[in-house]
Amino acid sequence: MMLTKAYYLVKPLLPWRIRIALRRHRAKAARLAGADVWPICPRAATVPPHWPGWPGGKRFAVVLTHDVEGPRGLARVEALMKTEQNHQFRSSFNLVPEGDYRVPDTLRETLTGAGFEVGLHGLHHDGKLYSSKAVFSARAARIREYARRWNVAGFRSPFMHHNLAWIGELGFEYDSSTFDTDPFEPQPDPARTIFPFWVPVPERGGYVELPYTLVQDFNLFTILGERNIDAWKVKVDWIAAHGGMVLLNTHPDYMCFAGQPGRDEFPVAWYEELLRYIRDKYEGSYWHALPRDVARYYRDSLPPESRNTRRKVCMIAYSTHESDNRVRRYAEALAARGDDVDVISVAGPGIPLGEDTICGVTALRIQRRDRPERGNAEYAGRLLRFLLASALCLARRHRRNPYDVIHVHNMPDFLVFAALYPKWTGARVILDIHDIMPELYASKFNVPLADWRVSLLARMERLSAAFADHVIVSNHLWHEKLIRRSVPARKCTVFLNHVDPAIFYPRTRTRHDGRFIVLFPGSFQWHQGLDLAIEAFARLRDAAPQAEFHIYGGGPEAASLIALSERLGLGGPHGAVRFLGGVSLDQMPVVMANADLGVVPKRANSFGNEAYSTKIMEFLSQGVPVVVSQTRIDQFYYPADTVRFFPSGDSAALADAILELIADPAQREAFAAAGHRYVARHSWDAKKQEYLDLLDGLIMDAPLPAPAASPVPAALAKPETPVR
């Protein structure tokens, strides 16, 4: 964008031939580099969620628009209008109210009287509308006045510049300053859709965006030097086959209606050839509409919650995309409303590097992580390598198609600095703190909170939070800590690891073998207390010989836990304790539904005391009762009638709780019923709109809602030892 601004500063000083030579040189390189996305971008054909189809069951839509740049174009408006009337077409003419010409009222009346539409084409045709917010705001007042005076519904920026957040301030019903794919434009970021989409504007509602989908005449004939309309025809056929919107923008300025075309003109007969091609080949199959008709049809056909947007979001996480339910929940919620979402992550065992599509999300696996790291040095080395690789990958993709938001997930906190280049060029950055690193490090390595390494992590937390535009944290206890030491309350929001009903919907139990399966899925770390659960099984095996403890997952404690189960006589392929490896997030609900009881045995004297456990909600979603350690976090969130609590660290009490529920089916049913009610109140379906509103507010520079008063009782929120 900086180069674009510089170009428009010097443009008036450059001779026409030099300007065109520069653009042709750039277009030649862009055509080679973008051969996979121009003239057709396959991703653009994705049908938006909730799409109602075109009126009357038509296969596709045809929308014709014209931008009138100068006096030459203005003089040809009526000739072009009559040409289209001869072919039974109508169009919209976008006029510049304060450009090199003045628009006669009689011309606007002639156009609208004949069933054509008039739109606004900026204020001046000088490429400076978005040069600064001050310039835009000053011009916006005049643009709104012309829109009111001319009774205009739509807008298009000169030179197809666009800032969708700022355009929302103009108050139009629709904008048409974007395109599905066009690498030859000064601002070449594509919308990658051949359908209309919605741009939400906080406190204003929003507007419909209509991207043009056929390359513009000037680019096709003058810049690329084409001498026929084959590119138009090919694209029309492709759009018709995929049910999209043929939206063409041409300029009467460059149409030659008589004589020999000039250096920047093309015969109007080429445009007429396209009109005949559409009419003759697809007669009766398309909806021919003015842009305002399309915008109003879209708005009237889809309620606000069903309108597809085209936000461009990238997430970064040093985790495997398939198994990270928090990352997937956000990403798939965005993709489900039509956003363009990439996730940069690592590849787990058996998963290849490269690009894949999962539930509408583009997963970019850039580094292998086949096994847990062995020690601090290896962990730090892998993290630094991932930081560099993700920053390069992100910069490459952002330069080609700029993102609106970069959503970075810890650990580590410093991964947020991978978004340095996108933030510098205008993207918003979210830091999502899954786990607070200072406390986790202290717990994992058994060091005091005053240790210099813990203090260093706290400083890194503060720097990372300061760099981010907003911070998300995964529970209210940690929220209290963060706003005391690292981030202002106004830029910090809590999103729990809510269960996603799109994945954790109730599954049917398929196991009926008389066994009683107790289940633990998760990471094998000391704070999880998995060794306590194994010891509990040693205590109850004689009283409940039909009980089995199935453990899914992995981690640094795996070898010691396997050794413990064997030492207690519980191991082996047919033992009471079975280590069954990892399963994907999509498979886990089925595994849970076939369990009889879940167990979450976290230690209260560790990091686990304040780490919210997603697996509790996941068990409850499947109607499986859960035995849960009495940690601060779980007692805060779960009522006593929802889960069966036991004193943390007490394996005997855990064994008693499991035996109690084995012997009492009615109690298990009561916990399951209470759990279903709890999940219904706290599922992701009930919370995801808050996330979408947060993201939209950041993009649109809207004030975010004031932070709610903390629901954490003072006794729970008080830290044991502050981290400096």
C-alpha positions in Angstrom: 0.0 0.0 0.0 2.9 2.4 0.6 4.2 1.8 -2.9 0.7 2.5 -4.2 0.5 5.8 -2.3 3.9 6.7 -3.7 2.8 5.9 -7.2 -0.2 8.2 -7.0 1.9 11.0 -5.7 4.2 10.9 -8.8 1.6 9.7 -11.3 0.7 13.3 -12.5 4.4 13.8 -13.3 4.8 10.7 -15.4 4.1 10.6 -19.2 1.3 8.2 -20.2 3.7 5.9 -22.1 6.0 5.5 -19.0 3.0 4.8 -16.7 1.6 2.1 -19.1 5.1 0.6 -19.6 5.5 0.3 -15.8 2.1 -1.3 -15.4 2.6 -3.7 -18.3 5.9 -4.8 -16.8 4.3 -5.4 -13.4 1.3 -7.2 -15.0 3.6 -9.6 -16.9 5.2 -10.7 -13.6 1.8 -10.8 -11.9 0.3 -13.0 -14.6 3.1 -15.5 -14.3 3.1 -15.5 -10.5 -0.7 -15.8 -10.4 -1.3 -18.4 -13.1 -3.0 -20.6 -10.5 -5.5 -17.9 -9.4 -6.1 -15.8 -12.6 -8.4 -15.6 -14.5 -10.0 -18.3 -12.3 -9.4 -18.8 -8.6 -10.9 -22.2 -7.8 -11.5 -21.2 -4.1 -13.7 -18.4 -5.2 -16.4 -20.9 -6.3 -17.1 -22.1 -2.7 -20.8 -21.6 -2.1 -21.3 -19.4 1.0 -23.1 -21.0 4.0 -26.9 -20.4 4.0 -26.7 -19.2 0.4 -30.4 -18.9 -0.8 -29.7 -19.2 -4.5 -30.7 -16.6 -7.1 -34.3 -15.3 -7.5 -36.6 -17.5 -9.6 -34.2 -20.4 -9.4 -31.8 -18.8 -11.9 -28.4 -20.5 -12.3 -26.3 -17.3 -12.0 -26.5 -13.5 -11.9 -25.3 -10.9 -14.5 -24.5 -7.4 -13.2 -23.1 -4.7 -15.5 -21.3 -1.6 -14.1 -19.4 1.3 -15.6 -17.0 3.7 -14.0 -16.9 7.1 -15.6 -13.4 8.6 -15.1 -13.2 11.8 -17.1 -15.0 14.1 -19.5 -14.5 11.7 -22.4 -16.3 9.0 -20.6 -19.1 11.3 -19.5 -19.7 12.3 -23.1 -20.2 8.6 -24.0 -22.6 7.6 -21.2 -25.8 8.0 -23.3 -24.3 6.2 -26.3 -23.3 3.3 -24.0 -26.8 3.3 -22.4 -28.5 3.0 -25.8 -26.1 0.2 -26.8 -27.1 -1.8 -23.8 -30.8 -1.1 -24.4 -30.4 -2.5 -27.9 -29.3 -5.8 -26.4 -31.9 -5.7 -23.6 -29.5 -5.0 -20.8 -29.3 -2.4 -18.1 -26.4 -1.3 -16.0 -25.1 1.0 -13.3 -23.0 4.1 -14.0 -20.6 5.2 -11.2 -20.0 8.9 -11.5 -17.4 11.2 -9.9 -19.1 14.1 -8.2 -16.1 16.5 -8.0 -13.7 15.2 -10.6 -12.6 16.6 -13.9 -16.2 16.9 -15.0 -19.6 18.0 -13.5 -22.6 15.6 -13.8 -25.7 17.3 -15.2 -28.8 16.6 -13.3 -30.5 15.8 -16.6 -28.0 13.0 -17.3 -28.8 11.3 -14.0 -32.5 11.7 -14.6 -32.1 10.2 -18.1 -30.3 7.2 -16.7 -32.6 6.5 -13.8 -35.7 7.2 -16.0 -34.6 4.5 -18.4 -34.2 2.0 -15.6 -30.4 2.3 -15.1 -28.7 3.0 -11.8 -26.4 5.8 -10.7 -23.6 5.1 -8.1 -20.9 7.2 -6.6 -17.3 6.8 -7.8 -15.4 8.4 -4.9 -15.3 12.2 -4.6 -12.2 12.9 -6.7 -10.6 10.5 -9.1 -7.1 10.9 -7.7 -6.3 7.8 -5.8 -6.0 9.6 -2.5 -9.2 8.7 -0.8 -7.5 6.3 1.6 -4.2 8.2 2.0 -5.0 9.0 5.6 -7.9 8.7 8.0 -8.1 12.5 8.1 -8.3 12.8 4.4 -10.9 10.0 4.3 -13.0 11.5 7.0 -13.0 15.0 5.4 -14.1 13.5 2.0 -16.6 11.1 3.7 -18.8 14.0 4.7 -19.0 15.3 1.1 -19.6 11.8 -0.2 -22.5 11.2 2.2 -24.0 14.5 1.1 -23.8 13.6 -2.6 -25.3 10.2 -1.8 -28.2 11.8 -0.1 -28.7 14.4 -2.8 -28.5 12.0 -5.7 -30.4 9.2 -3.9 -27.6 6.8 -4.4 -27.4 3.2 -3.0 -23.9 2.1 -4.0 -20.3 3.1 -4.0 -17.1 2.2 -5.8 -13.7 3.7 -5.0 -11.5 5.0 -7.8 -8.8 2.6 -8.9 -10.5 -0.1 -6.9 -8.7 1.0 -3.7 -10.6 -0.3 -0.7 -10.6 -0.2 3.1 -13.7 -2.0 4.0 -13.6 -0.8 7.6 -13.6 2.8 6.5 -16.1 2.3 3.7 -18.6 1.3 6.4 -18.6 4.9 7.6 -20.1 6.1 4.4 -23.5 4.5 5.0 -24.1 2.9 1.6 -26.3 -0.1 1.0 -23.5 -1.7 -1.0 -19.9 -1.3 -2.1 -18.2 -2.8 -5.2 -14.5 -1.9 -4.8 -13.2 -5.5 -4.5 -12.8 -8.4 -6.9 -12.7 -12.2 -6.7 -9.2 -12.2 -8.3 -7.3 -9.6 -10.1 -3.5 -9.4 -9.6 -3.2 -6.4 -12.0 -4.9 -3.9 -9.7 -2.8 -1.5 -7.6 -4.3 -3.1 -4.4 -4.4 -6.7 -5.6 -5.8 -8.4 -2.6 -8.6 -10.7 -3.7 -11.9 -11.4 -2.0 -11.8 -14.9 -3.5 -15.5 -15.3 -3.9 -17.9 -15.0 -6.9 -20.8 -14.3 -4.5 -22.0 -11.2 -2.6 -20.9 -11.0 1.0 -21.7 -9.0 4.1 -19.4 -6.5 5.8 -20.6 -6.0 9.4 -20.1 -2.5 10.8 -20.5 -2.3 14.6 -23.3 0.1 15.6 -24.2 0.7 12.0 -25.4 -2.7 10.8 -23.3 -3.2 7.7 -23.4 -3.3 4.0 -23.2 -5.7 1.1 -20.0 -6.1 -0.8 -20.3 -7.0 -4.6 -16.9 -8.0 -5.9 -16.4 -7.7 -9.7 -15.6 -11.1 -11.2 -14.6 -10.4 -14.8 -11.3 -8.6 -15.4 -11.8 -4.9 -16.2 -11.6 -3.7 -19.8 -8.5 -1.4 -19.3 -6.5 -4.2 -17.7 -7.6 -6.7 -20.3 -7.0 -4.7 -23.5 -4.5 -2.0 -22.6 -2.4 -3.5 -19.9 -2.4 -7.2 -21.0 -2.8 -6.4 -24.7 -5.5 -8.9 -25.4 -7.2 -8.5 -28.8 -10.3 -10.6 -28.1 -12.8 -11.3 -25.3 -11.9 -15.0 -24.8 -10.9 -14.3 -21.1 -14.3 -12.9 -20.5 -16.1 -15.8 -22.1 -14.1 -18.4 -20.2 -14.8 -16.7 -16.9 -18.6 -16.3 -17.7 -18.8 -20.0 -18.4 -17.0 -20.9 -15.2 -19.2 -18.6 -13.1 -22.3 -19.9 -14.7 -21.2 -23.5 -13.9 -20.7 -22.6 -10.3 -23.8 -20.5 -9.8 -22.0 -17.3 -9.0 -22.2 -13.6 -10.0 -20.9 -12.3 -13.3 -20.1 -8.7 -12.4 -18.3 -6.7 -15.0 -16.8 -3.2 -14.7 -16.0 -1.3 -17.9 -15.4 2.3 -18.7 -17.0 4.4 -21.5 -13.8 6.4 -21.4 -12.1 3.5 -23.2 -14.9 2.4 -25.6 -14.6 3.6 -29.2 -18.0 4.1 -30.7 -16.9 5.3 -34.1 -13.7 5.4 -36.1 -10.3 3.9 -35.2 -9.7 3.2 -31.5 -7.1 5.4 -29.8 -4.1 4.2 -27.9 -6.1 3.4 -24.7 -9.4 2.4 -26.4 -11.1 -0.7 -27.7 -14.0 -1.2 -30.1 -17.4 -1.1 -28.4 -18.2 -4.1 -30.6 -16.1 -6.2 -28.2 -18.4 -5.3 -25.4 -21.5 -6.0 -27.5 -20.0 -9.4 -28.4 -20.0 -10.2 -24.7 -23.6 -9.1 -24.3 -24.7 -11.3 -27.2 -22.7 -14.2 -25.9 -24.4 -14.1 -22.5 -27.9 -13.6 -24.0 -27.6 -16.2 -26.7 -25.9 -19.0 -24.7 -27.6 -18.5 -21.4 -31.0 -17.0 -22.2 -33.5 -17.8 -19.4 -30.7 -19.1 -17.1 -29.5 -16.0 -15.5 -30.9 -13.2 -13.3 -30.0 -9.9 -14.9 -30.0 -7.3 -12.1 -28.7 -3.9 -11.1 -26.2 -4.0 -8.3 -28.7 -2.4 -5.9 -31.1 -5.2 -6.7 -28.5 -7.8 -5.8 -27.6 -6.0 -2.6 -31.2 -5.7 -1.5 -32.0 -9.3 -2.5 -29.1 -10.5 -0.4 -30.0 -8.4 2.6 -33.7 -9.3 2.5 -33.1 -13.0 1.9 -30.6 -13.6 4.7 -31.0 -12.6 8.4 -27.9 -11.0 9.9 -26.8 -14.2 11.6 -26.8 -16.1 8.3 -24.9 -13.6 6.2 -21.5 -14.7 4.9 -18.5 -12.5 5.5 -15.1 -12.6 3.9 -12.8 -11.7 6.7 -9.2 -12.8 6.1 -7.8 -14.4 9.2 -4.7 -16.4 10.0 -4.1 -18.4 13.1 -0.7 -19.5 14.4 -0.3 -22.3 16.9 2.6 -24.6 17.9 0.3 -27.5 18.0 -1.3 -30.0 15.6 -4.4 -28.5 14.1 -6.4 -31.7 14.1 -6.2 -32.1 17.9 -6.3 -28.5 19.1 -9.9 -28.0 19.9 -9.5 -24.3 20.9 -7.9 -23.4 17.6 -10.3 -25.5 15.5 -13.3 -24.0 17.3 -12.4 -20.4 16.4 -11.2 -21.3 12.9 -14.2 -23.3 12.0 -16.6 -20.8 13.4 -15.1 -18.1 11.1 -15.1 -20.5 8.1 -18.7 -21.4 8.8 -19.8 -17.8 8.2 -17.8 -17.6 5.0 -14.4 -16.1 6.2 -11.1 -17.0 4.5 -9.2 -18.8 7.3 -5.6 -20.2 7.3 -4.0 -22.0 10.3 -0.2 -22.2 10.5 0.7 -25.2 12.7 2.9 -28.2 13.1 2.4 -31.7 11.7 1.9 -34.5 14.2 2.8 -38.2 13.8 1.8 -39.6 10.4 0.6 -36.3 9.1 2.4 -34.8 6.1 3.8 -31.3 5.8 2.0 -29.0 3.4 -1.4 -27.6 2.8 -4.8 -29.3 3.5 -8.4 -28.2 3.9 -10.3 -29.2 7.1 -13.9 -28.1 7.5 -13.4 -25.1 5.3 -10.1 -24.1 7.0 -6.7 -24.1 5.2 -4.3 -26.0 7.4 -0.6 -25.1 6.7 1.7 -27.5 8.4 5.2 -26.0 8.3 7.2 -28.1 10.8 7.2 -31.6 12.1 6.5 -32.5 15.7 6.4 -36.3 15.8 7.3 -36.6 19.5 7.5 -34.5 22.6 10.6 -32.4 23.1 13.4 -33.9 25.2 14.4 -31.1 27.6 14.5 -27.4 27.6 17.1 -27.0 24.9 15.2 -29.0 22.3 11.9 -27.3 23.2 13.4 -23.8 22.9 15.1 -24.8 19.6 11.9 -26.0 18.1 10.0 -23.0 19.2 12.5 -20.6 17.8 12.5 -22.5 14.5 8.7 -22.4 14.4 8.7 -18.7 15.2 11.0 -17.9 12.2 9.2 -20.3 9.9 5.7 -19.1 10.8 6.8 -15.4 10.4 8.2 -16.1 6.9 5.1 -18.1 5.9 2.8 -15.5 7.3 4.7 -12.6 5.6 4.6 -14.3 2.2 0.9 -15.0 2.4 0.0 -11.6 3.8 1.9 -9.8 1.1 0.0 -11.7 -1.6 -3.4 -11.4 0.1 -3.4 -9.3 3.3 -5.0 -10.6 6.4 -7.4 -8.6 8.5 -6.5 -10.4 11.7 -3.7 -12.6 13.0 -4.8 -14.7 15.9 -1.8 -16.2 17.7 -2.1 -19.0 20.2 0.4 -19.5 23.0 2.5 -21.4 24.1 4.8 -19.6 23.8 3.7 -16.0 24.3 6.5 -14.6 22.1 5.0 -16.4 19.1 2.9 -13.3 18.7 5.9 -11.5 17.2 5.6 -13.7 14.1 2.9 -11.2 13.2 5.3 -8.3 13.1 5.1 -7.6 9.3 1.3 -8.0 9.1 0.8 -5.7 12.1 3.1 -3.1 10.6 1.0 -3.1 7.4 -2.3 -2.7 9.3 -3.5 -6.2 10.4 -4.9 -6.6 13.9 -3.2 -9.1 16.2 -4.8 -11.2 18.9 -2.8 -13.1 21.5 -4.7 -16.1 22.8 -3.3 -17.3 26.1 -4.3 -21.0 26.5 -1.9 -21.4 29.5 -0.1 -18.8 31.5 3.6 -19.6 31.0 5.2 -18.3 34.2 3.1 -20.5 36.5 3.2 -23.5 34.2 7.0 -23.3 34.1 7.3 -23.0 37.8 5.0 -26.0 38.3 6.5 -28.2 35.6 10.1 -27.7 36.8 9.3 -27.3 40.5 10.9 -23.9 40.9 9.6 -21.0 43.0 7.6 -18.2 41.4 10.5 -15.8 42.4 12.9 -17.7 40.2 14.6 -15.5 37.6 13.4 -17.7 34.7 9.8 -17.3 35.9 10.3 -13.6 36.1 11.7 -13.6 32.6 8.6 -15.4 31.3 6.5 -12.8 33.1 8.3 -10.0 31.3 7.9 -11.8 28.0 4.2 -12.1 28.8 4.0 -8.3 29.3 5.9 -7.5 26.1 3.7 -9.9 24.1 0.5 -8.6 25.5 1.6 -5.0 24.8 2.4 -5.9 21.1 -1.0 -7.5 20.6 -4.1 -5.4 19.9 -6.2 -7.7 22.1 -5.5 -10.5 24.5 -7.8 -13.5 25.0 -7.3 -15.7 28.1 -8.9 -19.0 28.8 -10.4 -18.6 32.3 -11.4 -15.9 34.8 -8.8 -16.7 37.4 -6.0 -16.1 34.9 -7.8 -13.0 33.6 -7.5 -11.5 37.1 -3.8 -12.3 37.1 -3.1 -10.9 33.7 -4.8 -7.6 34.2 -2.9 -7.2 37.4 0.5 -7.7 35.9 0.5 -7.6 32.0 -2.5 -6.2 30.2 -5.1 -3.5 30.7 -8.6 -4.8 31.4 -10.0 -3.0 28.3 -8.0 -5.1 26.0 -8.4 -8.5 27.6 -11.4 -10.9 27.2 -12.1 -14.4 28.6 -13.1 -17.2 26.4 -13.3 -20.6 28.1 -12.5 -23.8 26.2 -16.2 -24.1 25.5 -17.3 -27.4 24.1 -18.1 -27.2 20.3 -21.4 -28.9 19.6 -20.4 -29.2 15.9 -17.9 -31.8 17.1 -19.2 -32.8 20.6 -22.8 -33.4 19.8 -24.3 -36.4 21.7 -23.1 -39.7 20.1 -24.8 -43.1 20.4 -23.2 -45.6 22.7 -22.2 -48.7 20.8 -20.5 -50.8 23.6 -22.5 -53.3 25.6 -19.9 -55.7 27.0 -20.5 -55.6 30.8 -17.2 -53.8 31.4 -17.0 -50.5 33.3 -14.7 -48.1 31.4 -13.1 -45.2 33.2 -11.5 -42.7 30.8 -8.8 -40.1 30.8 -7.9 -38.2 27.6 -5.1 -35.6 27.7 -1.5 -34.8 28.2 0.7 -36.9 30.5 2.1 -34.2 32.8 2.6 -34.2 36.6 0.0 -31.5 37.3 -2.6 -33.7 35.6 -2.4 -36.2 38.5 -2.6 -39.2 36.2 -0.4 -41.2 38.6 -3.0 -40.6 41.3 -5.7 -42.1 39.1 -3.5 -45.2 38.5 -2.9 -45.6 42.2 -6.6 -45.3 42.8 -7.2 -48.2 40.4 -4.8 -50.3 42.3 -7.0 -49.7 45.4 -10.3 -50.6 43.7 -9.4 -53.5 41.3 -10.5 -56.2 43.8 -13.8 -54.4 44.6 -14.6 -53.7 40.9 -12.9 -56.4 38.7 -14.9 -55.3 35.7 -13.5 -51.8 35.8 -10.8 -50.7 33.3 -8.9 -47.5 33.1 -8.4 -46.4 29.4 -5.8 -43.6 28.9 -5.6 -41.7 25.7 -2.8 -39.2 24.9 0.9 -38.8 25.5 3.5 -36.6 27.0 6.7 -36.4 29.1 5.4 -38.6 31.9 4.4 -41.5 29.6 7.3 -43.8 30.5 7.0 -43.3 34.3 3.2 -43.8 34.2 3.5 -47.0 32.2 6.2 -48.2 34.6 3.9 -47.3 37.6 1.0 -49.3 36.2 3.2 -52.4 35.6 4.7 -52.1 39.1 1.2 -52.1 40.6 0.2 -55.1 38.5 -2.2 -53.2 36.3 -0.3 -53.0 33.0 -0.1 -55.1 29.9 -2.4 -55.4 26.9 -5.1 -57.0 29.0 -4.5 -55.2 32.3 -6.8 -52.9 34.2 -4.9 -49.9 33.0 -4.5 -49.5 29.2 -2.5 -46.8 27.3 -4.3 -46.5 24.0 -2.3 -43.6 22.3 -3.8 -40.6 20.7 -7.0 -40.1 18.7 -8.1 -37.1 16.6 -10.5 -34.5 18.1 -13.2 -35.8 15.8 -12.9 -39.4 17.1 -12.8 -38.4 20.8 -16.6 -37.9 21.2 -17.2 -41.5 20.1 -14.5 -42.7 22.5 -16.1 -40.7 25.3 -19.7 -41.8 24.5 -18.6 -45.4 25.1 -17.1 -44.7 28.5 -19.0 -45.1 31.7 -17.0 -42.5 33.8 -14.5 -39.8 33.1 -11.8 -38.8 35.6 -9.9 -35.5 35.9 -7.5 -35.9 38.8 -5.4 -32.7 38.6 -3.2 -31.7 41.5 -4.4 -28.6 43.4 -0.9 -27.8 44.6 0.3 -27.2 41.0 -0.4 -25.4 37.8 -3.5 -27.6 37.5 -5.1 -25.7 40.3 -6.0 -22.9 37.9 -5.9 -24.6 34.5 -9.4 -25.0 33.1 -10.0 -28.6 32.0 -11.9 -28.8 28.7 -12.3 -32.5 29.0 -14.9 -32.1 31.8 -17.2 -30.3 29.4 -16.5 -32.8 26.7 -17.5 -35.7 29.0 -20.6 -33.9 30.0 -21.6 -33.3 26.4 -21.7 -37.1 25.9 -23.7 -37.8 29.1 -20.7 -39.2 30.9 -20.4 -38.4 34.6 -17.0 -37.1 35.7 -15.0 -37.5 38.9 -13.1 -34.2 39.4 -10.4 -33.1 41.7 -11.2 -30.2 44.0 -9.1 -27.5 42.3 -9.8 -23.8 42.6 -10.7 -23.5 38.9 -13.1 -26.5 38.7 -14.9 -25.6 42.0 -15.4 -22.1 40.6 -17.0 -23.2 37.3 -18.8 -26.5 38.2 -21.6 -26.8 40.7 -21.4 -29.8 43.1 -24.4 -31.4 41.4 -22.7 -31.4 38.0 -19.5 -33.4 38.8 -18.4 -35.7 41.6 -15.6 -33.9 43.4 -12.9 -35.6 45.5 -10.1 -34.0 47.6 -7.2 -33.3 45.3 -4.1 -35.5 45.7 -6.0 -38.2 47.6 -5.9 -41.4 45.6 -7.9 -43.3 48.3 -10.7 -40.7 48.0 -10.6 -40.9 44.2 -10.9 -44.7 44.4 -13.9 -44.3 46.8 -15.6 -41.8 44.5 -15.2 -44.2 41.5 -16.5 -47.2 43.5 -19.5 -45.1 44.7 -20.5 -44.2 41.1 -19.9 -47.8 39.9 -22.4 -49.0 42.5 -25.0 -46.3 42.0 -26.4 -46.0 38.4 -29.0 -43.5 39.6 -26.4 -41.1 40.8 -24.5 -41.5 37.5 -27.7 -40.6 35.7 -28.3 -37.6 37.9 -24.8 -36.3 37.1 -25.3 -36.9 33.4 -28.6 -35.0 33.3 -27.1 -32.1 35.2 -24.1 -32.1 32.9 -26.3 -31.9 29.8 -28.0 -28.8 31.2 -24.7 -27.2 32.1 -23.3 -27.8 28.5 -26.4 -26.3 27.0 -25.9 -23.1 29.0 -22.1 -22.9 28.3 -21.5 -24.4 24.9 -19.6 -22.7 22.1 -22.9 -22.0 20.3 -23.9 -19.7 23.1 -20.5 -17.9 23.1 -19.2 -17.8 19.6 -21.0 -14.6 18.5 -19.1 -12.8 21.2 -15.8 -13.9 19.5 -17.1 -12.9 16.1 -18.2 -9.5 17.4 -14.8 -9.0 19.0 -13.0 -9.8 15.8 -15.2 -7.6 13.7 -14.8 -4.8 16.2 -11.0 -5.0 16.0 -11.1 -4.9 12.2 -13.6 -2.1 12.0 -11.8 0.1 14.6 -14.9 0.1 16.6 -14.9 0.6 20.4 -15.0 -2.8 22.1 -17.5 -3.5 24.8 -16.4 -2.4 28.3 -15.0 -5.4 30.2 -17.6 -7.0 32.5 -17.0 -7.0 36.2 -15.0 -10.0 37.3 -17.2 -12.9 38.4 -14.3 -14.3 40.5 -14.8 -14.2 44.2 -12.0 -12.3 46.0 -10.9 -15.5 47.9 -10.4 -17.3 44.6 -8.8 -14.5 42.7 -6.1 -13.7 45.3 -2.7 -14.9 44.1 -0.6 -17.1 46.3 2.6 -15.4 45.3 2.9 -12.6 42.8 5.1 -13.1 39.8 7.3 -10.1 39.1 
